[in-house]
Amino acid sequence: MPSIALVVRAGPDAGKSVSVAGPRLVIGRGEGCTLQLSDAAVSRRHLVLDPDPSGGLVVADVPGVNPVWAIADGNRVGLSAGARIAPGESFTLGSTTIQVVAGPSAARGTLELDVRTGPTPGDELAALAALGERLAACGSLQAVFRTATAWAVEALGCDRALVLSADGSDVLGAAAEGPAPDLAISRAMLRRVLAEQRAFFVRDVSAEPDLANRQSIVARGIRGAMAAPVRDLVFYAEWTGPKGPALPEDRALLLLVCAAQLVAALGTSATERSQLRAATRAKGTTPAARMVGTSAAMQRLQVFLERVAQHQATVLLFGESGTGKELAANLVHALSPRANGPFVAINCAAIPENLLESELFGHERGAFTGAVAQHDGVFARAHGGTLFLDEIGEMSLSTQASMLRVLETRRFCRVGGTQEIEVDVRVVAATHRDLRKMVAEGTFREDLFYRLSVIQTRLPPLRERVEDIPDLVRYFAEQLGEAMGRRILSIAPEALEILQRYRWPGNIRELRNVVERALVLGDGPTLEADDLPPELAAAAPAGARATVQDRALLVRPLAEIERDAILAALEATGGNKARAAALLGIDRTTLYRKLKDMGS
C-alpha cells in the first residue's frame, strides 16, 4: 500500500501532519490520539480511521459530537462508518480541515506543493468550508471578525489580516503573526476599494503614487497587500518581504472575496444570535426591541458593545435624543457576566433636583418631610447588576460631587443616614450634551467627566445610517402591525425616497412614530408616500435619492432644527405643552428643559 499521511490544511493546527503507520488512526483532542488537535470544536475522540488496502482511508467510527464533512469534487458530504476517503480528498471536523496525502512525501509526514501552482481548487473550497463552519459557530460579531482574520493568516499565508471600518481608522478584527503591529496600511488602496466596490491586489504597496503614509509602510517592510469590500467595511491582508501569498495572486484575491461574502452573511447571523442571547439572558429586563441595521456605523457599535460588555469599566454613551442609548446600555448589561442581575435605569432629567439624591442613594425614615419609611435608591436596587444613568449632564453640581465618591468607592450613605452601604454595580451613563463644553463652562465637574468616560462612544444619528431605514421600517411595522391588524410587506419607492432624504431630528423614536401613524392611516400591504406625514415630503426635496454630498448640503444646525420642531409643535397644539411633547415623542420634563434652554 502506498504511504499515506494526514496534513492539517486549515484550523488552529494548520501545518501539522502525521503518517499512517499503524492499523488504526484516531483523531481528537485527547491524550493518546494518533493526530492530536487543539481545536476546541473537536471532541476528545472525534474520528477513527482504518487504512484501505487499495489506498486511502476508511471511516471506522465517528464518536465525536459534531459531524465530519468530506470535501470531494467541490461537494460537502457527511461521513459515516464505511465511507472511503481517497488520497487528495479533504475532510473537516470542528474548525479543522485535513487532507489525505499519498506518495513519497507522505512518508515523511510533510506536504510538498508546486510553488508555481499552489494548492488545488479543492483545497480552496476546503478552506472556505472551514471558514464557514468556524463563523457559523461564532456567537458575536466581534468573534466573526476575529475568526475571519485568524483564518486569513492561515489560509492566505499573509503576515497580517484586518477587518476595518470604511475610513480605515477603526480595527474591528485583527490577526497577525508575531507581535501586533501598528496600523500602517495602504489607505490609498482602501479608498479605491470602497469607491469602486471592487477587490484589489497590489504587488508593491510602497510604489503607490498617492500613498500618504509611505514612510510608515516602508518602515514596517510591507510589500504586497489586497483588500475586498464587506458591505461598508474592508477585509484587508498584507505581506512583508518578498514571499507573497500562499496562492497565485488571482486565486488568493478570489478566496478573499469569497471569504468577505461569508463574513457579511454570517456576521449578520452572529449579531442576531448575540442580541437574541442578550434578550433571553437579561433577568427582568428582556428588551422588546433590538439594535436593527447592518450599516458600517451599526456594525462598529455592535462590536463596541460586545467588547465592553465583558469588562466592568464605566461606559459613557453620547448621542442625540432617540438614538437608542438605553437600548445600547441594556445590551451591554445583557451581554455581560452581570446579565442575571438587575438592570436599573433612571432619567436624571426627569427627577426634581431636590429629590434626585434620594432617588440615587435612598433615604432613611424621617430624613425629610414625607419620608415616612426607609427607601432604597437605584444604586442599592442595582446591586449585582448594571445601573443606567440617562441624561447625566442634567445633574446639579452638588449631586455630581456625591456621584463622584460613589463611582470611586462604590460606597454611599442614604440621605439622612450615617451607615455606609457598599454595592457592586456597573455604571453606564448617557447624555446628549457636550460634556467637554460643560466642563469648560464650569457646569459639569471635570473629575466626574474623566471618571465616567473610562470607555466612551457615540451612537450614530439616523441621518448617518439611512441605509438602515428600510430594515427599521419593516421591524417597526412588524412590531406594531400585529396589534393594529395591518401587515406591511413592502415600501413604495417614493415613500422610501422621502424617508431616506428626511433629516430625522427625532431619530429612531421619530421614525417609529411615523411608521405607527402610517399603519393607522394607511391601508394595504404597501407603505405608500401618502401614508407619511406631509411635513416629511415637504422637508425632503424631490429628485433622486440623495448622495452623501447631497445630504451634506441639506445639513442645518441641530439646535435650529430642534427649535423649529418645538415651535411648530406648540403652534399645532395651541400652546398645550403636554400635547406638544407627545407630538414630538419626548416627555414633558424634556420639553420644559428645552424651552428653558431656548429662553422661552
C-alpha positions as CSV (number, residue, x, y, z in Angstrom):
1,M,0.0,0.0,0.0
2,P,1.4,3.4,-0.9
3,S,2.5,5.6,2.1
4,I,-0.4,7.8,3.4
5,A,-0.3,10.9,5.7
6,L,-2.8,13.3,7.1
7,V,-2.0,17.0,6.8
8,V,-3.9,19.7,8.6
9,R,-4.7,22.3,5.9
10,A,-6.8,24.8,8.0
11,G,-7.5,25.4,11.6
12,P,-5.6,26.1,14.8
13,D,-3.1,23.2,14.0
14,A,-2.5,24.2,10.3
15,G,0.6,22.5,9.0
16,K,0.6,19.7,11.5
17,S,0.9,16.2,9.9
18,V,1.1,12.5,10.8
19,S,2.0,9.4,8.8
20,V,-0.4,6.4,8.8
21,A,1.9,3.8,10.2
22,G,-0.5,1.5,12.2
23,P,-3.7,-0.4,11.6
24,R,-5.9,2.3,13.2
25,L,-5.8,6.1,13.3
26,V,-7.6,8.2,16.0
27,I,-8.2,11.9,15.6
28,G,-9.2,14.1,18.5
29,R,-8.1,16.4,21.4
30,G,-7.5,13.6,23.9
31,E,-4.2,12.2,25.0
32,G,-3.0,9.2,23.0
33,C,-4.7,10.2,19.8
34,T,-2.7,9.5,16.6
35,L,-3.4,13.0,15.4
36,Q,-4.0,15.2,18.5
37,L,-5.6,18.6,17.7
38,S,-6.0,21.7,19.9
39,D,-9.3,22.7,18.1
40,A,-11.9,23.3,20.9
41,A,-14.7,22.3,18.5
42,V,-13.2,18.8,18.1
43,S,-14.2,16.1,20.6
44,R,-11.6,14.2,22.7
45,R,-12.1,11.2,20.4
46,H,-13.7,12.5,17.3
47,L,-12.9,10.3,14.3
48,V,-11.4,6.7,13.9
49,L,-9.9,5.8,10.5
50,D,-8.5,2.5,9.1
51,P,-6.1,2.2,6.2
52,D,-7.7,1.0,2.9
53,P,-5.6,-1.8,1.3
54,S,-6.4,-0.3,-2.1
55,G,-5.2,3.2,-1.0
56,G,-6.7,5.9,1.1
57,L,-8.6,5.6,4.4
58,V,-11.9,4.1,5.5
59,V,-14.0,5.6,8.3
60,A,-14.3,3.0,11.2
61,D,-16.3,5.2,13.6
62,V,-17.4,8.8,14.3
63,P,-17.7,9.0,18.1
64,G,-17.4,12.8,18.2
65,V,-20.4,15.1,19.0
66,N,-20.1,17.2,15.8
67,P,-20.4,15.7,12.3
68,V,-17.4,15.2,9.9
69,W,-17.7,16.5,6.4
70,A,-15.8,15.4,3.3
71,I,-14.8,17.8,0.6
72,A,-14.7,15.9,-2.7
73,D,-15.2,17.4,-6.2
74,G,-16.3,20.6,-4.6
75,N,-19.2,18.9,-2.7
76,R,-19.6,18.6,1.0
77,V,-20.9,15.2,2.2
78,G,-21.3,13.9,5.8
79,L,-19.0,11.0,6.6
80,S,-20.2,7.9,8.5
81,A,-18.8,4.4,9.2
82,G,-17.7,2.7,6.0
83,A,-17.1,5.9,4.0
84,R,-13.8,5.9,2.0
85,I,-11.5,8.9,1.8
86,A,-9.3,8.8,-1.3
87,P,-5.8,10.4,-1.5
88,G,-6.1,14.1,-2.4
89,E,-9.5,14.5,-0.7
90,S,-10.1,16.5,2.4
91,F,-12.5,16.3,5.3
92,T,-13.5,18.8,8.1
93,L,-14.2,18.3,11.8
94,G,-14.8,21.2,14.1
95,S,-12.9,24.1,12.7
96,T,-10.1,21.9,11.2
97,T,-9.7,20.8,7.7
98,I,-7.4,17.8,7.0
99,Q,-6.2,16.4,3.7
100,V,-5.2,12.8,2.9
101,V,-1.9,12.8,1.1
102,A,-0.2,9.8,-0.7
103,G,3.2,9.5,-2.2
104,P,6.9,9.7,-1.2
105,S,6.4,13.0,0.7
106,A,3.6,11.5,2.7
107,A,6.0,9.0,4.3
108,R,7.9,11.9,5.8
109,G,4.8,13.5,7.2
110,T,5.0,16.6,5.0
111,L,3.1,18.2,2.2
112,E,5.0,19.5,-0.8
113,L,3.3,21.9,-3.1
114,D,4.5,23.1,-6.5
115,V,5.1,26.9,-5.9
116,R,4.0,27.7,-9.4
117,T,0.5,26.3,-8.9
118,G,-0.1,26.4,-5.2
119,P,-2.9,24.4,-3.6
120,T,-5.6,22.9,-5.8
121,P,-9.0,24.5,-6.2
122,G,-10.4,21.7,-4.0
123,D,-8.1,22.9,-1.2
124,E,-9.5,26.4,-1.5
125,L,-13.1,25.0,-1.2
126,A,-12.0,23.1,1.9
127,A,-10.5,26.4,3.3
128,L,-13.8,28.2,2.6
129,A,-15.8,25.4,4.1
130,A,-13.6,25.5,7.2
131,L,-14.1,29.3,7.5
132,G,-17.9,28.9,7.1
133,E,-18.1,26.3,9.9
134,R,-15.9,28.5,12.2
135,L,-18.0,31.6,11.5
136,A,-21.3,29.7,11.9
137,A,-20.2,28.8,15.5
138,C,-19.4,32.4,16.4
139,G,-21.9,33.9,18.8
140,S,-21.0,37.6,18.3
141,L,-20.0,40.0,15.5
142,Q,-16.7,40.6,17.3
143,A,-15.9,36.9,17.2
144,V,-16.8,36.7,13.5
145,F,-14.2,39.4,12.6
146,R,-11.6,37.9,14.9
147,T,-12.1,34.4,13.5
148,A,-12.1,35.6,9.9
149,T,-8.8,37.4,10.2
150,A,-7.2,34.5,12.0
151,W,-8.4,32.3,9.1
152,A,-6.9,34.7,6.5
153,V,-3.4,34.4,8.1
154,E,-3.6,30.6,8.0
155,A,-5.3,30.2,4.5
156,L,-3.6,33.0,2.6
157,G,-0.2,32.8,4.3
158,C,-0.3,36.6,5.0
159,D,1.5,38.3,7.8
160,R,-1.5,40.4,8.9
161,A,-5.2,40.4,8.3
162,L,-7.7,43.1,9.4
163,V,-11.4,44.0,9.2
164,L,-11.5,47.8,9.0
165,S,-14.1,50.5,9.1
166,A,-14.7,52.4,5.9
167,D,-12.2,55.1,6.7
168,G,-9.6,52.6,7.9
169,S,-9.4,54.2,11.4
170,D,-11.3,51.6,13.4
171,V,-9.9,48.0,13.6
172,L,-12.9,45.7,14.2
173,G,-10.9,42.5,14.0
174,A,-7.2,41.7,13.6
175,A,-4.8,38.8,13.4
176,A,-1.1,38.9,12.8
177,E,2.0,36.6,13.0
178,G,4.2,37.7,15.9
179,P,3.5,40.9,18.0
180,A,0.5,43.0,17.0
181,P,1.8,45.7,14.6
182,D,0.8,49.3,14.3
183,L,-1.9,50.4,11.9
184,A,0.3,51.2,8.9
185,I,-1.9,50.3,6.0
186,S,-2.4,51.3,2.4
187,R,-5.1,53.9,2.8
188,A,-4.9,54.7,-0.9
189,M,-6.0,51.2,-1.7
190,L,-8.7,51.3,0.9
191,R,-10.2,54.4,-0.7
192,R,-10.2,52.7,-4.1
193,V,-11.8,49.5,-2.8
194,L,-14.6,51.5,-1.2
195,A,-15.1,53.9,-4.1
196,E,-15.3,51.2,-6.7
197,Q,-16.7,48.4,-4.5
198,R,-14.1,46.0,-6.0
199,A,-11.3,43.9,-4.6
200,F,-7.7,44.8,-5.4
201,F,-4.2,43.2,-5.2
202,V,-1.2,45.5,-5.0
203,R,2.2,43.8,-5.5
204,D,4.3,46.8,-4.2
205,V,2.3,49.0,-1.8
206,S,5.2,51.4,-1.3
207,A,5.1,52.3,-5.0
208,E,1.5,53.5,-4.9
209,P,1.6,57.1,-6.3
210,D,-0.8,58.7,-3.8
211,L,0.4,56.9,-0.7
212,A,0.2,59.3,2.2
213,N,1.8,57.1,4.8
214,R,4.7,55.8,2.7
215,Q,7.3,56.2,5.4
216,S,5.3,54.0,7.8
217,I,4.7,51.4,5.1
218,V,8.4,51.2,4.2
219,A,9.4,51.2,7.9
220,R,7.2,48.1,8.5
221,G,8.5,46.4,5.4
222,I,5.1,45.9,3.8
223,R,5.3,44.7,0.2
224,G,2.1,43.3,-1.1
225,A,-1.5,43.9,0.1
226,M,-5.0,43.1,-1.0
227,A,-8.4,44.1,0.1
228,A,-12.1,43.3,-0.5
229,P,-15.2,45.2,0.5
230,V,-17.6,43.8,3.1
231,R,-20.6,46.0,2.8
232,D,-19.2,49.3,4.1
233,L,-16.2,47.6,5.7
234,V,-12.9,46.2,4.3
235,F,-11.3,42.8,4.6
236,Y,-7.5,43.6,4.3
237,A,-4.4,41.3,4.1
238,E,-0.8,42.1,3.6
239,W,2.7,40.6,3.4
240,T,6.1,41.7,4.4
241,G,9.2,40.8,2.4
242,P,9.1,39.1,-1.0
243,K,7.2,35.9,-0.1
244,G,3.7,36.9,-1.3
245,P,0.6,34.9,-0.7
246,A,0.5,31.1,-0.5
247,L,-1.7,31.0,-3.6
248,P,-1.4,32.6,-7.1
249,E,-2.4,36.2,-6.8
250,D,-5.7,35.8,-8.7
251,R,-6.8,32.8,-6.7
252,A,-5.7,34.5,-3.4
253,L,-7.8,37.5,-4.2
254,L,-10.8,35.4,-5.3
255,L,-10.5,33.5,-2.0
256,L,-10.5,36.8,0.0
257,V,-13.6,38.0,-1.9
258,C,-15.5,34.8,-1.2
259,A,-14.4,35.0,2.5
260,A,-15.6,38.6,2.6
261,Q,-19.1,37.4,1.5
262,L,-19.1,34.8,4.2
263,V,-18.2,37.4,6.8
264,A,-21.0,39.7,5.6
265,A,-23.6,36.9,5.7
266,L,-22.6,35.1,8.9
267,G,-21.8,38.4,10.6
268,T,-25.4,39.4,10.4
269,S,-26.5,35.9,11.8
270,A,-23.9,36.3,14.6
271,T,-25.3,39.7,15.5
272,E,-28.8,38.3,15.7
273,R,-27.7,35.4,17.8
274,S,-25.8,37.8,20.1
275,Q,-28.9,40.0,20.6
276,L,-31.2,37.0,21.0
277,R,-28.9,35.7,23.7
278,A,-29.0,39.1,25.4
279,A,-32.8,39.2,25.2
280,T,-33.1,35.8,26.9
281,R,-30.4,36.2,29.5
282,A,-31.3,39.6,31.0
283,K,-33.2,38.9,34.2
284,G,-36.4,41.0,34.4
285,T,-35.2,43.3,31.6
286,T,-35.8,41.3,28.4
287,P,-35.8,44.1,25.7
288,A,-38.7,44.1,23.3
289,A,-36.5,46.0,20.8
290,R,-33.1,45.2,19.3
291,M,-30.4,47.1,17.5
292,V,-31.6,47.0,13.9
293,G,-29.3,47.7,11.0
294,T,-26.3,46.4,9.0
295,S,-24.6,49.7,8.2
296,A,-21.0,50.2,8.9
297,A,-21.9,52.5,11.8
298,M,-24.1,49.8,13.4
299,Q,-21.5,47.1,12.9
300,R,-18.9,49.3,14.7
301,L,-21.4,49.9,17.5
302,Q,-22.3,46.2,17.8
303,V,-18.6,45.3,18.1
304,F,-18.1,48.0,20.7
305,L,-21.0,46.8,22.8
306,E,-19.8,43.2,22.7
307,R,-16.2,44.3,23.7
308,V,-17.1,46.5,26.6
309,A,-19.8,44.1,27.9
310,Q,-17.1,41.7,29.2
311,H,-15.4,44.3,31.3
312,Q,-16.5,46.2,34.4
313,A,-15.3,49.7,33.4
314,T,-17.8,52.6,33.4
315,V,-19.2,53.4,30.0
316,L,-20.3,56.8,28.7
317,L,-22.7,56.9,25.7
318,F,-23.1,60.1,23.7
319,G,-25.9,60.5,21.3
320,E,-28.9,62.7,20.2
321,S,-32.3,62.1,21.7
322,G,-33.9,59.0,20.2
323,T,-30.7,57.2,19.0
324,G,-31.2,54.2,21.4
325,K,-28.9,55.0,24.3
326,E,-30.9,53.0,26.8
327,L,-31.2,50.0,24.4
328,A,-27.4,50.1,24.0
329,A,-26.9,50.2,27.7
330,N,-29.4,47.3,28.1
331,L,-27.4,45.2,25.6
332,V,-24.1,46.0,27.5
333,H,-25.8,44.6,30.6
334,A,-27.4,41.6,28.9
335,L,-24.2,40.5,27.1
336,S,-22.1,40.8,30.3
337,P,-21.5,38.4,33.2
338,R,-24.0,40.5,35.2
339,A,-26.9,39.5,32.9
340,N,-28.6,37.6,35.7
341,G,-28.5,40.7,37.9
342,P,-30.9,43.6,37.8
343,F,-30.8,46.4,35.1
344,V,-32.0,49.6,36.7
345,A,-32.4,52.8,34.6
346,I,-33.0,56.3,35.8
347,N,-33.5,59.6,33.8
348,C,-31.7,62.2,35.8
349,A,-33.5,65.0,33.9
350,A,-37.0,63.7,34.8
351,I,-36.5,63.9,38.6
352,P,-36.5,67.3,40.5
353,E,-33.1,68.3,41.8
354,N,-34.2,68.2,45.5
355,L,-35.3,64.5,45.1
356,L,-32.5,63.2,42.8
357,E,-30.1,62.3,45.6
358,S,-32.8,60.4,47.4
359,E,-33.7,58.5,44.2
360,L,-30.0,57.7,43.6
361,F,-28.9,56.8,47.2
362,G,-32.2,56.2,49.1
363,H,-33.2,57.9,52.3
364,E,-33.9,57.0,55.9
365,R,-37.2,57.3,57.6
366,G,-37.8,60.9,58.7
367,A,-34.9,62.3,56.6
368,F,-37.2,65.0,55.2
369,T,-40.9,65.8,55.2
370,G,-42.8,62.9,53.6
371,A,-40.1,60.3,54.2
372,V,-42.4,58.0,56.2
373,A,-40.3,54.9,55.5
374,Q,-36.8,53.8,54.6
375,H,-36.3,53.9,50.8
376,D,-33.6,52.1,48.7
377,G,-32.2,54.2,45.9
378,V,-31.2,52.9,42.4
379,F,-27.6,52.1,43.5
380,A,-28.9,49.7,46.1
381,R,-31.5,48.2,43.8
382,A,-28.9,47.7,41.0
383,H,-26.6,45.7,43.4
384,G,-25.0,42.8,41.4
385,G,-26.1,44.3,38.1
386,T,-26.0,47.4,36.0
387,L,-27.2,51.0,36.6
388,F,-28.0,53.2,33.6
389,L,-27.9,56.9,34.3
390,D,-29.6,58.7,31.4
391,E,-29.1,62.4,30.8
392,I,-26.3,62.6,33.4
393,G,-25.4,66.0,32.1
394,E,-28.6,67.4,33.8
395,M,-27.2,66.7,37.3
396,S,-26.6,69.7,39.7
397,L,-23.0,70.3,40.8
398,S,-23.8,69.2,44.4
399,T,-25.2,65.8,43.2
400,Q,-22.2,65.4,40.9
401,A,-19.9,65.7,43.9
402,S,-21.8,62.9,45.7
403,M,-21.8,60.8,42.5
404,L,-18.0,61.1,42.1
405,R,-17.4,59.5,45.5
406,V,-19.8,56.6,44.8
407,L,-18.1,55.9,41.4
408,E,-14.7,55.8,43.1
409,T,-15.5,53.8,46.2
410,R,-18.9,52.1,45.4
411,R,-19.9,53.3,48.9
412,F,-22.6,55.8,49.9
413,C,-24.9,56.8,52.8
414,R,-28.7,57.1,52.4
415,V,-30.0,60.7,52.7
416,G,-30.4,61.3,56.5
417,G,-28.3,58.2,57.4
418,T,-24.8,57.6,58.7
419,Q,-24.2,54.0,57.9
420,E,-22.1,53.4,54.8
421,I,-23.5,50.9,52.3
422,E,-21.3,49.1,49.8
423,V,-22.6,48.0,46.4
424,D,-21.3,46.0,43.4
425,V,-22.7,48.0,40.5
426,R,-21.5,48.5,36.9
427,V,-22.4,52.0,35.7
428,V,-23.4,53.0,32.2
429,A,-24.1,56.7,31.7
430,A,-25.6,58.6,28.7
431,T,-26.1,62.2,27.6
432,H,-27.0,64.2,24.5
433,R,-24.9,67.2,25.8
434,D,-21.3,68.1,25.0
435,L,-19.8,67.4,28.5
436,R,-16.4,68.7,27.5
437,K,-18.0,72.1,26.7
438,M,-19.9,71.9,30.0
439,V,-16.6,71.2,31.8
440,A,-15.1,74.3,30.2
441,E,-18.2,76.4,31.2
442,G,-18.0,75.1,34.8
443,T,-21.4,73.4,34.7
444,F,-20.0,69.8,34.9
445,R,-17.2,68.6,37.2
446,E,-14.0,67.7,35.3
447,D,-13.1,64.9,37.7
448,L,-16.5,63.3,37.3
449,F,-16.3,63.6,33.5
450,Y,-13.0,61.6,33.5
451,R,-14.4,59.1,35.9
452,L,-17.4,58.5,33.7
453,S,-15.6,58.4,30.4
454,V,-13.3,55.4,31.0
455,I,-14.8,53.9,27.9
456,Q,-17.0,56.1,25.6
457,T,-18.6,56.0,22.2
458,R,-21.1,58.0,20.2
459,L,-24.4,56.5,18.9
460,P,-24.9,57.5,15.3
461,P,-28.0,59.6,14.4
462,L,-30.4,58.1,11.9
463,R,-29.3,60.6,9.2
464,E,-25.8,59.0,9.2
465,R,-27.2,55.5,8.7
466,V,-30.0,56.0,6.1
467,E,-29.2,52.6,4.6
468,D,-30.8,51.0,7.7
469,I,-34.1,52.8,7.3
470,P,-35.8,50.0,5.2
471,D,-34.9,47.4,7.9
472,L,-36.1,49.7,10.6
473,V,-39.4,50.4,8.9
474,R,-40.0,46.7,8.4
475,Y,-39.1,46.0,12.0
476,F,-41.4,48.6,13.4
477,A,-44.2,47.6,11.0
478,E,-43.9,44.0,12.2
479,Q,-43.8,45.0,15.9
480,L,-46.8,47.4,15.7
481,G,-48.8,46.0,12.8
482,E,-49.9,42.8,14.6
483,A,-51.9,44.7,17.2
484,M,-53.3,47.0,14.5
485,G,-54.3,44.3,12.1
486,R,-52.2,45.6,9.2
487,R,-49.2,43.9,7.7
488,I,-46.6,45.9,5.6
489,L,-45.0,43.7,3.0
490,S,-43.1,46.4,1.0
491,I,-42.2,50.0,0.9
492,A,-43.1,52.1,-2.2
493,P,-40.0,53.6,-3.9
494,E,-41.5,57.1,-3.5
495,A,-42.1,56.5,0.2
496,L,-38.6,55.1,0.7
497,E,-37.1,58.2,-1.1
498,I,-38.9,60.5,1.3
499,L,-37.9,58.5,4.3
500,Q,-34.2,58.4,3.3
501,R,-34.0,62.1,2.4
502,Y,-35.6,63.4,5.6
503,R,-33.3,64.7,8.3
504,W,-34.9,62.8,11.3
505,P,-34.2,65.3,14.2
506,G,-36.0,62.8,16.5
507,N,-34.0,59.9,15.1
508,I,-35.3,56.3,15.7
509,R,-38.1,57.4,18.0
510,E,-39.4,59.8,15.4
511,L,-39.2,57.1,12.7
512,R,-41.2,54.7,14.9
513,N,-43.9,57.3,15.4
514,V,-44.1,57.9,11.6
515,V,-44.5,54.1,11.0
516,E,-47.2,53.9,13.6
517,R,-49.1,56.8,12.0
518,A,-48.7,55.2,8.6
519,L,-50.1,51.9,9.9
520,V,-53.1,53.7,11.4
521,L,-54.0,56.0,8.5
522,G,-53.0,53.8,5.6
523,D,-54.2,50.5,4.2
524,G,-53.0,47.7,2.0
525,P,-49.7,45.7,2.2
526,T,-47.5,48.5,0.8
527,L,-46.4,51.6,2.7
528,E,-47.2,54.4,0.3
529,A,-45.9,58.0,0.2
530,D,-49.5,59.2,1.0
531,D,-49.3,57.3,4.3
532,L,-46.4,59.5,5.5
533,P,-46.9,62.9,7.3
534,P,-47.0,65.8,4.8
535,E,-44.2,67.6,6.6
536,L,-41.8,64.7,5.7
537,A,-42.3,65.2,2.0
538,A,-42.1,69.0,2.4
539,A,-38.8,68.7,4.1
540,A,-37.4,66.1,1.7
541,P,-36.5,67.8,-1.7
542,A,-37.8,65.9,-4.8
543,G,-35.5,64.1,-7.1
544,A,-33.3,61.1,-7.0
545,R,-32.1,59.6,-3.7
546,A,-29.6,61.8,-2.0
547,T,-25.9,61.0,-2.2
548,V,-23.6,61.7,0.7
549,Q,-22.7,65.0,-0.8
550,D,-26.4,65.9,-1.4
551,R,-27.2,65.1,2.3
552,A,-24.3,67.3,3.5
553,L,-25.8,70.3,1.6
554,L,-29.1,69.8,3.4
555,V,-27.4,69.9,6.9
556,R,-28.7,72.6,9.2
557,P,-27.6,73.3,12.8
558,L,-29.3,70.7,15.1
559,A,-30.3,73.5,17.6
560,E,-32.1,75.3,14.8
561,I,-33.9,72.2,13.6
562,E,-34.9,71.3,17.2
563,R,-36.1,74.9,17.9
564,D,-38.3,74.9,14.7
565,A,-39.8,71.5,15.6
566,I,-40.7,72.6,19.1
567,L,-42.2,75.9,18.0
568,A,-44.2,74.0,15.3
569,A,-45.5,71.5,17.8
570,L,-46.6,74.2,20.2
571,E,-48.3,76.1,17.4
572,A,-50.1,72.9,16.2
573,T,-51.3,72.2,19.7
574,G,-52.3,75.8,20.6
575,G,-49.6,76.0,23.2
576,N,-50.5,72.8,25.1
577,K,-47.1,71.6,26.3
578,A,-48.3,68.1,27.2
579,R,-49.7,67.5,23.7
580,A,-46.7,69.1,22.1
581,A,-44.4,66.8,24.0
582,A,-46.4,63.8,22.9
583,L,-46.3,65.0,19.3
584,L,-42.5,65.4,19.4
585,G,-42.1,62.0,21.0
586,I,-40.5,63.3,24.2
587,D,-41.7,63.6,27.8
588,R,-42.9,66.9,29.3
589,T,-39.9,67.3,31.5
590,T,-37.6,67.2,28.5
591,L,-39.7,69.8,26.7
592,Y,-39.7,72.1,29.7
593,R,-35.9,71.9,29.8
594,K,-35.5,72.5,26.1
595,L,-37.8,75.6,26.3
596,K,-35.7,76.8,29.2
597,D,-32.6,76.4,27.2
598,M,-34.3,78.3,24.3
599,G,-35.2,81.1,26.7
600,S,-38.9,80.6,26.2
